[in-house]
């Protein structure tokens, strides 16, 4: 069964957003060393929950679902009446990613983790 494994919150000011979420929820927020402006969010170590990221606007709050095969999941989205709105792309050291839209117009991500990153 595929599960939500990551969230993204769109932001305008990274420092202001990081201060807010650190103060309100005590989240750990660090700038990602990858090829785009992105801040990794660690929400905790114990219990249920997921980690996520802060990304520069524009963009909606997005949940990402982990899948074993990105190609199969994209095909399933299309067959169920949804759309692939951002085609398959590589995220170095992370895996392969795509953005999709459900039949209600909601955006979500699909991620096939890189086997070497597991």
C-alpha positions as CSV (number, residue, x, y, z in Angstrom):
1,X,0.0,0.0,0.0
2,X,1.4,3.4,-1.0
3,X,1.7,5.9,1.9
4,X,2.1,9.7,2.2
5,X,5.9,10.1,2.9
6,X,6.5,13.8,2.6
7,X,4.8,17.2,2.6
8,X,5.8,20.6,1.1
9,X,4.7,24.0,2.3
10,X,5.1,27.0,-0.1
11,X,6.9,30.0,1.4
12,X,8.0,33.5,0.4
13,X,10.6,34.2,3.1
14,X,12.6,31.1,4.2
15,X,14.0,32.6,7.3
16,X,10.6,33.9,8.5
17,X,8.9,30.6,7.7
18,X,11.7,28.6,9.5
19,X,11.4,30.9,12.6
20,X,7.6,30.4,12.7
21,X,7.7,26.6,12.4
22,X,10.6,26.2,14.8
23,X,8.8,28.4,17.4
24,X,5.3,26.9,17.0
25,X,6.2,23.2,16.5
26,X,9.9,22.9,17.4
27,X,10.7,21.5,14.0
28,X,14.3,21.2,12.8
29,X,14.7,23.1,9.5
30,X,17.9,23.0,7.4
31,X,18.7,24.3,3.9
32,X,19.1,21.3,1.5
33,X,22.4,21.0,-0.3
34,X,20.7,19.9,-3.5
35,X,20.3,21.6,-6.8
36,X,17.4,23.9,-5.9
37,X,16.3,26.2,-3.1
38,X,14.7,23.9,-0.6
39,X,14.6,23.5,3.2
40,X,14.3,20.1,4.8
41,X,11.9,19.8,7.7
42,X,12.2,17.2,10.4
43,X,9.0,17.1,12.5
44,X,10.2,14.5,15.1
45,X,11.8,11.2,15.8
46,X,9.2,9.2,17.6
47,X,5.6,8.1,16.9
48,X,3.6,8.5,13.7
49,X,4.1,11.4,11.3
50,X,6.2,12.4,8.3
51,X,8.8,14.9,7.5
52,X,8.7,17.5,4.7
53,X,10.1,20.6,3.2
54,X,9.7,24.3,2.6
55,X,9.8,25.5,-1.0
56,X,9.7,28.9,-2.6
57,X,6.3,30.0,-4.0
58,X,4.4,29.5,-6.2
59,X,2.8,26.3,-5.3
60,X,0.2,24.7,-3.1
61,X,0.7,22.6,0.0
62,X,1.6,19.2,-1.5
63,X,1.7,15.7,-0.1
64,X,4.0,13.1,-1.7
65,X,3.1,9.4,-1.9
66,X,5.9,6.8,-2.0
67,X,5.6,4.2,-4.7
68,X,7.6,1.2,-5.9
69,X,7.3,2.1,-9.6
70,X,6.8,5.7,-10.7
71,X,5.9,4.7,-14.2
72,X,3.2,2.3,-13.0
73,X,1.8,4.9,-10.5
74,X,1.6,7.5,-13.2
75,X,-0.2,5.1,-15.5
76,X,-2.7,4.3,-12.6
77,X,-3.3,8.0,-12.1
78,X,-4.2,8.4,-15.8
79,X,-6.4,5.3,-15.9
80,X,-8.3,6.5,-12.8
81,X,-9.1,9.9,-14.5
82,X,-6.3,12.0,-13.0
83,X,-3.5,13.8,-14.8
84,X,0.2,13.9,-14.7
85,X,1.1,17.6,-14.6
86,X,4.9,17.4,-14.1
87,X,6.5,14.5,-15.9
88,X,9.0,12.1,-14.3
89,X,12.2,13.8,-13.2
90,X,15.2,12.8,-11.3
91,X,16.1,14.2,-7.9
92,X,19.8,13.4,-7.3
93,X,20.4,11.0,-4.4
94,X,16.6,10.9,-3.7
95,X,14.9,9.1,-6.6
96,X,12.3,9.9,-9.3
97,X,9.5,12.3,-8.9
98,X,6.3,13.5,-10.7
99,X,3.4,15.8,-9.8
100,X,-0.1,14.6,-10.5
101,X,-3.6,15.9,-10.1
102,X,-6.6,13.9,-8.9
103,X,-10.1,14.1,-10.3
104,X,-10.9,16.9,-7.8
105,X,-8.1,19.1,-9.0
106,X,-5.8,18.5,-6.0
107,X,-2.1,18.3,-6.7
108,X,0.0,15.5,-5.2
109,X,3.5,14.1,-5.7
110,X,4.7,10.6,-6.5
111,X,8.2,9.5,-5.4
112,X,10.0,6.3,-6.4
113,X,13.0,6.4,-3.9
114,X,16.5,5.7,-5.3
115,X,17.3,2.1,-4.3
116,X,20.8,3.2,-3.2
117,X,19.3,5.9,-0.9
118,X,17.2,3.4,1.1
